[in-house]
Amino acid sequence: MRSIVKGVGHYVPENVITNADLEKMMDTSDEWIVERTGIHQRRYFTEGKDTTSSMGARAAEMALERAQMKKEEIDLIIFATLSPDYNFPGSGVLMQRQMGLSTIPAFDIRQQCSGFVYGLSMADAYIKSGIYKNILLVGAEVQSNIIDHSNKGRHIAVIFGDGAGAVVISADEKETERGILSIHLHAEGEYAEELVLKHPGSIRKNRMTVDIIENEEHRAHMNGPVVFKHAVSRFMEVINEGLEANNLTPKQIDLLIPHQANLRISEYIQKKMGLNDSQVFNNIQKYGNTTAASIPIALSEAWEQGKVKNGDLLCLAAFGSGFTWGSTFVRW
Ligand code: ACO
């Protein structure tokens, strides 16, 4: 039994925030942002219009249309996000309601930037076990409102954006070549606090207090240099793990879509692996880092641009908060 990606879609909110816009909010410059991250602009949600679940639904509808499938055929939702609409219930059920899906089960999963690759492994396992046949996997984030836009948070604020991506993954009993070839996942909780949003969480008796707000502890915290150091080595390790497992070499990769963490991280991996420009897809320049949404947004755009063709060997790789990381190889 093979798990095939039958359709891919994305949605980004219309509100474009350029580096010049950020210059008005904090002491930063287009030059600093582009040099360190490669990002020129990102999208921010509009309150009252977009939510994590509604953006997920828009992306999912596009994926279903491209898969030429009806929503009634879907039998499981996996929704990856670090920024759900509510603390509970999860965004999966909210998306289910918005899309008018029947009483199929809905997971929310929380592996941050690795959420999409972790979600793929769940979808693949459910399909291979014969439990579900058509799975909607969504990565969606609203992060613009968990960012500290003061000078204190400027190293984070310039990186993150909002958006959603989705895939339909289906079972194919006859296929022997195409589909998900392997998935490799890892986690290392030792570094949990290096990239974290602590509050409101359950560690404090009062989940939200004046001092939490005054100290901006309800905003994301990131130790940039530590994240950078671990990201580059873990990305390389886990891509190589997948290459070895499938007896492949970097030259055989038609397209690497790394989680869009930071253009400098992608470029470092590309150089170290000896990949040429046509073998790596990046769109962080336009959307910033959209965490669990970044890989499916990039996959959707690469597909639209004709860069993902039948028979191509794709590698999707991620690293993020947790730390968590993973890779998958897919024959399209
Ligand atoms: N504009 C101008 N100056 C800034 C900004 C900004 N937006 N942010 C920080 N600075 C300043 C700092 O205050 C500091 O100034 P100082 O030397 O006077 O103290 C200086 O720039 C360097 O600050 P660092 O935080 O050390 O900057 P660094 O060179 O490490 O770059 C960055 C920061 C871009 C975040 C880098 O650490 C990085 O890329 N880390 C990886 C993190 C990442 O990619 N995260 C993505 C999310 S995680 C994920 O998806 C895996």
Boltz pocket constraint, residues with backbone or C-beta under 6 A from the ligand:
constraints:
  - pocket:
      binder: B
      contacts: [[A, 27], [A, 28], [A, 29], [A, 32], [A, 33], [A, 36], [A, 37], [A, 113], [A, 151], [A, 154], [A, 155], [A, 156], [A, 158], [A, 159], [A, 195], [A, 223], [A, 224], [A, 225], [A, 227], [A, 228], [A, 231], [A, 260], [A, 261], [A, 262], [A, 264], [A, 265], [A, 289], [A, 291], [A, 319], [A, 320], [A, 321]]
      max_distance: 6.0
